[in-house]
Amino acid sequence: MKPELKVVGPTGKTLKLKDLPPPSTERWVIRRKAEVVAAVRGGLLTLEEACDRYSLSVEEFLSWQQAIDRSGVSGLKVTRIQRPREAKSA
């Protein structure tokens, strides 16, 4: 029997596979991103498994990981992308 890994999630609680966001997740809030990064770092999922499970590119996952490394979990905060307003015709 494989020993259960003890992975601490972003809230400080032990994280298990059943605690991870569902594969159908579309809205990626900070906590969910941090949970997936913690799961990969702790060995609950491989990078490939996480990317397949959540339809992420390797680059997207690595950007989450780098944001945590640079600024902690708060580095995962995403602000809305500003789109230029169309000029109104007179």
C-alpha positions in Angstrom: 0.0 0.0 0.0 1.3 3.4 -1.0 1.8 5.7 2.0 -0.3 8.9 1.8 1.5 12.0 1.2 1.1 14.9 3.5 0.8 18.1 1.5 0.0 21.4 3.1 -2.3 23.6 1.0 -2.4 27.4 0.9 -4.8 27.6 3.9 -2.4 25.6 6.1 -4.6 22.4 6.0 -3.5 19.1 4.7 -4.4 18.8 1.1 -5.7 15.5 -0.5 -6.7 14.8 -4.1 -10.4 14.9 -3.2 -9.8 18.5 -1.9 -8.5 19.8 -5.2 -10.6 21.9 -7.5 -12.8 19.8 -9.8 -11.5 19.2 -13.3 -14.3 21.3 -14.7 -13.0 24.4 -13.0 -13.3 27.5 -15.2 -12.9 30.3 -12.7 -9.4 30.2 -11.3 -9.4 32.2 -8.0 -6.1 32.5 -6.1 -6.9 29.7 -3.6 -7.6 27.2 -6.4 -4.4 28.0 -8.3 -2.4 27.8 -5.1 -3.9 24.4 -4.3 -2.9 23.0 -7.7 0.6 24.3 -7.3 0.9 22.9 -3.8 -0.4 19.5 -5.1 2.2 19.3 -7.8 5.0 20.5 -5.5 3.9 18.0 -2.9 3.7 15.1 -5.3 -0.1 14.6 -5.3 -0.1 15.2 -9.0 2.6 15.4 -11.6 2.9 18.5 -13.7 1.5 16.6 -16.7 -1.4 15.2 -14.6 -2.3 18.7 -13.4 -2.1 20.2 -16.9 -4.3 17.3 -18.4 -6.8 17.4 -15.5 -7.3 21.2 -15.7 -6.7 21.8 -19.4 -3.7 24.1 -18.6 -0.7 24.7 -20.7 2.7 24.0 -19.0 3.5 27.7 -19.4 0.3 28.7 -17.6 1.0 26.4 -14.7 4.6 27.5 -14.5 3.5 31.1 -14.4 1.4 30.4 -11.3 4.4 28.7 -9.7 6.7 31.6 -10.5 4.2 34.1 -9.2 4.1 32.2 -5.9 7.9 32.0 -5.8 8.2 35.8 -6.4 5.4 37.2 -4.4 3.7 34.4 -2.4 0.1 33.4 -2.9 -0.9 37.0 -3.4 1.2 37.0 -6.6 -1.5 35.0 -8.2 -3.9 37.9 -8.1 -5.0 38.8 -11.6 -6.3 42.2 -12.5 -8.7 42.6 -15.3 -7.1 43.2 -18.6 -7.9 46.7 -19.8 -9.2 46.9 -23.3 -8.9 50.2 -25.2 -12.2 51.9 -25.6 -13.4 52.5 -29.1 -13.4 56.1 -30.2 -17.0 57.4 -30.5 -17.8 58.9 -33.8 -19.3 62.4 -33.6 
